[in-house]
Amino acid sequence: MERLWFITNPGSGSTTKAKCDALEAVFQERGLTLVGRTEFPAEEIPKGAALTRKKVDTVVLFAGDGTINTALCALASWKGSFLILPGGTMNLLAKSLHPTLDPKAIIEAAHDETTRVALPYIEAGEHRAFVGLILGPATAWFRAREAVRKGAIKKLFQAAHVAWNRTFGGSGIRISGVPALRDKYQAVFVRPEGKELHVAAVDARDWGSIVQLGWEWLTGDWVAAHAVSESLTDSLSPKGNKPVLALFDGEPVSLPPGTAIKAGMSSKAFIATREELG
């Protein structure tokens, strides 16, 4: 890790200009060369070929899981390394790679170590999820979540009303490829687990369960809820003849009917500072 490209998202709660400047100072203290910087989404993610021409060896991502997902998908064929720093709300990918959430400590440890690991992901067409994928009517709650982040109270109530109606309006999603899941579900959570997919389907009809789904679908222990059915599979696909809204690491995507969802594995491109991953 010597020549860096720094990707941030000013919209993420933890990536203020002051914090980004402080991390750039850490790069300088460690003798690292900052080749360039991208502020997403105002600026486009750089092309892999451009990074190669500039002899960048590591892309440092200081953002939330959604922005990190966008960058990783855009640079899927690039041959360099990635250092994931916690710059969002959940920081689930950073937590899986590092024992601390202190970006400065992570940079210092990453510069001293050379551990690179591969990460499992969920693949659906051109889309990937490194943290998790959500399908079903409950995906509509992401609009309410975004309104909360932006402090838009009016939009919050509007989005929550729409999400509530979709979740409890009698609709649901059916899944093929998982024999244990035969019913219609309000939400289907998919998580990469090695070479398989861990699938948790939720049939929630009461207030308590839907609050958990709507507001704690990433931070809460939703798998422990009484409304969850779990299974493992190699692949799955949504049934029906209409496009399906899906959240890839929290980012909304419309999937064509019957899209195959399967497990994948990245190259050893991720810098890890957890001792157990070495």
C-alpha positions in Angstrom: 0.0 0.0 0.0 2.0 3.0 -1.3 0.0 4.9 -4.0 -3.5 5.7 -3.0 -6.8 6.9 -4.5 -9.2 8.2 -1.8 -13.0 7.8 -2.4 -15.3 9.5 0.0 -19.0 10.4 0.2 -19.8 13.8 1.9 -23.4 12.6 2.4 -22.3 9.9 4.8 -22.5 10.9 8.4 -18.9 10.3 9.3 -17.1 11.7 6.3 -16.9 15.4 7.0 -14.3 17.5 5.2 -12.4 17.9 8.4 -12.2 14.1 8.9 -11.2 13.5 5.3 -8.4 16.1 5.7 -7.2 14.5 8.9 -7.0 11.1 7.1 -5.0 12.7 4.3 -2.6 14.0 6.9 -2.2 10.4 8.1 -1.4 9.3 4.6 1.3 11.9 4.5 2.7 11.0 7.9 3.0 7.4 6.8 4.9 8.4 3.6 2.0 7.3 1.4 1.3 9.0 -1.9 -2.2 10.3 -2.5 -2.6 10.2 -6.2 -6.2 11.4 -6.4 -9.5 11.8 -4.6 -13.1 11.3 -5.6 -16.1 12.8 -3.8 -19.0 10.5 -4.7 -21.7 11.0 -6.0 -20.8 14.5 -7.2 -17.8 13.0 -9.0 -17.7 9.7 -10.9 -15.9 6.6 -9.6 -12.6 6.5 -11.5 -12.1 3.8 -14.1 -9.8 0.9 -13.4 -7.7 1.6 -16.4 -7.1 5.2 -15.2 -6.0 4.0 -11.8 -3.6 1.5 -13.5 -2.1 4.3 -15.7 -1.5 6.4 -12.6 0.1 3.4 -10.9 -2.4 3.4 -8.0 -2.1 0.2 -5.9 -4.8 0.8 -3.4 -8.2 2.4 -3.4 -9.1 3.7 0.1 -12.9 3.9 0.7 -14.1 6.1 3.5 -17.9 6.0 3.1 -21.0 4.0 3.9 -21.8 0.5 2.8 -23.8 1.7 -0.2 -21.1 3.9 -1.6 -18.5 1.2 -1.0 -20.7 -1.3 -2.9 -21.0 1.2 -5.9 -17.2 1.6 -6.0 -16.4 -2.1 -5.7 -18.9 -3.0 -8.5 -17.4 -0.3 -10.7 -13.9 -1.5 -10.1 -14.7 -5.3 -10.1 -12.1 -6.0 -12.8 -9.4 -3.7 -11.5 -6.3 -5.6 -10.2 -5.4 -3.4 -7.2 -6.3 -3.6 -3.5 -9.1 -2.0 -1.4 -8.9 -0.5 2.1 -12.3 -0.2 3.6 -12.7 2.5 6.3 -15.8 3.0 8.5 -17.5 6.1 7.1 -21.2 5.4 7.3 -23.9 4.3 9.7 -23.6 0.5 9.7 -20.0 0.0 8.6 -20.7 -3.7 8.4 -18.0 -4.4 5.8 -15.4 -2.5 7.7 -16.3 -4.4 10.9 -15.7 -7.7 9.2 -12.2 -6.7 8.1 -10.9 -4.7 11.1 -11.0 -5.0 14.9 -11.4 -1.3 15.4 -13.6 1.5 13.9 -10.8 4.1 14.2 -9.9 5.0 10.6 -6.4 6.3 11.7 -5.6 3.1 13.5 -6.8 1.0 10.5 -4.6 3.0 8.1 -1.5 2.5 10.4 -2.2 -1.2 10.8 -2.8 -1.7 7.1 0.4 0.0 6.2 2.4 -2.3 8.4 0.6 -5.5 7.3 0.2 -7.1 3.9 -2.8 -9.4 4.5 -5.2 -9.5 1.6 -8.4 -11.5 1.8 -11.2 -12.5 -0.6 -14.8 -11.7 0.3 -18.0 -13.6 -0.6 -20.7 -11.7 -2.3 -24.2 -12.0 -3.7 -24.5 -11.7 -7.5 -27.5 -10.9 -9.5 -26.7 -9.9 -13.1 -24.3 -6.9 -13.0 -25.2 -6.2 -9.3 -23.3 -7.4 -6.2 -23.9 -7.2 -2.5 -21.1 -7.7 -0.1 -23.1 -7.2 3.1 -26.6 -8.3 2.2 -29.5 -8.3 -0.2 -33.2 -7.6 0.7 -36.2 -8.6 -1.5 -39.9 -8.1 -1.0 -42.5 -5.4 -0.1 -40.5 -4.3 3.0 -37.8 -2.9 0.7 -40.1 0.1 0.4 -38.9 1.1 3.9 -35.6 2.3 2.5 -37.2 5.5 1.4 -38.2 6.2 5.0 -34.7 5.4 6.1 -33.3 7.9 3.7 -35.7 10.6 4.8 -34.5 10.0 8.4 -30.9 10.5 7.4 -31.8 13.7 5.6 -34.0 15.0 8.4 -36.9 15.3 5.9 -39.8 14.8 8.4 -42.6 15.3 5.8 -41.1 12.8 3.4 -40.5 10.4 6.3 -44.2 10.2 7.0 -45.1 9.9 3.3 -42.6 7.2 2.8 -43.6 5.3 5.9 -47.2 5.4 4.9 -46.4 3.9 1.4 -44.1 1.3 3.0 -46.8 0.3 5.5 -49.4 -0.1 2.8 -47.1 -2.2 0.7 -46.0 -4.4 3.5 -49.5 -5.0 4.9 -51.4 -4.8 1.7 -51.6 -8.5 1.1 -48.7 -8.6 -1.3 -45.6 -10.7 -0.8 -42.7 -12.3 -2.6 -42.3 -15.9 -3.5 -38.9 -17.5 -4.0 -37.7 -20.4 -6.1 -34.6 -22.4 -5.4 -35.2 -22.7 -1.7 -37.6 -25.6 -1.0 -38.0 -24.7 2.6 -39.6 -21.4 1.7 -43.0 -22.1 0.2 -45.0 -19.1 1.3 -45.3 -15.4 0.4 -43.0 -13.2 2.5 -42.8 -9.5 3.4 -39.0 -9.6 3.2 -36.4 -12.0 2.2 -32.9 -11.3 3.5 -29.9 -12.9 1.7 -26.4 -12.9 3.2 -23.2 -14.3 1.5 -21.8 -17.1 3.6 -18.8 -18.7 1.9 -19.9 -20.4 -1.2 -23.5 -20.4 -0.2 -26.3 -18.0 0.5 -27.9 -17.7 3.9 -31.6 -16.8 3.3 -34.0 -15.6 6.0 -37.6 -15.0 5.0 -39.9 -12.9 7.1 -43.7 -13.2 7.4 -44.5 -10.3 9.7 -48.1 -9.4 10.4 -47.8 -7.5 13.7 -46.6 -4.1 14.7 -43.6 -5.2 16.6 -42.2 -7.3 13.8 -42.7 -4.7 11.2 -41.0 -2.0 13.3 -38.1 -4.3 13.5 -38.1 -4.8 9.8 -38.7 -1.2 8.9 -36.2 0.5 11.2 -33.7 -2.2 12.3 -33.3 -4.4 9.3 -29.5 -3.9 9.4 -28.7 -2.9 13.0 -31.2 -5.2 14.8 -30.9 -9.0 15.3 -33.8 -9.6 12.9 -32.9 -13.3 12.5 -33.9 -13.9 16.1 -37.4 -12.7 15.5 -40.2 -15.3 15.7 -41.3 -14.4 12.2 -38.1 -15.6 10.4 -37.6 -18.8 8.5 -34.0 -19.6 7.6 -32.3 -21.8 5.0 -29.0 -22.2 2.9 -28.9 -22.4 -0.9 -26.6 -22.2 -3.8 -28.9 -19.9 -5.8 -32.4 -18.5 -5.8 -34.7 -16.3 -7.9 -37.9 -14.3 -7.3 -41.0 -15.8 -8.8 -43.5 -13.8 -10.9 -43.5 -11.8 -14.1 -42.9 -8.3 -12.8 -39.7 -6.5 -11.9 -38.7 -6.8 -8.2 -37.2 -4.0 -6.0 -34.1 -5.2 -4.3 -31.7 -3.5 -1.9 -28.0 -4.3 -2.6 -26.1 -3.3 0.6 -28.9 -0.8 1.1 -29.0 0.6 -2.4 -32.2 0.1 -4.5 -32.1 -1.8 -7.8 -35.0 -3.1 -9.9 -34.4 -6.7 -10.9 -36.0 -8.2 -14.0 -38.4 -11.0 -13.4 -36.8 -14.3 -12.6 -33.3 -12.9 -12.1 -30.9 -15.6 -10.9 -29.3 -14.7 -7.5 -26.2 -16.7 -6.7 -23.0 -16.7 -4.5 -19.7 -15.4 -5.7 -16.2 -14.8 -4.4 -13.9 -11.8 -5.0 -10.2 -12.0 -5.6 -7.8 -11.5 -2.6 -8.1 -7.7 -3.0 -9.2 -6.5 0.5 -6.7 -5.4 3.1 -7.6 -6.9 6.5 -6.2 -6.0 9.8 -8.0 -8.6 11.9 -5.4 -11.1 13.2 -7.8 -14.1 12.7 -8.0 -13.2 8.9 -4.2 -13.3 8.5 
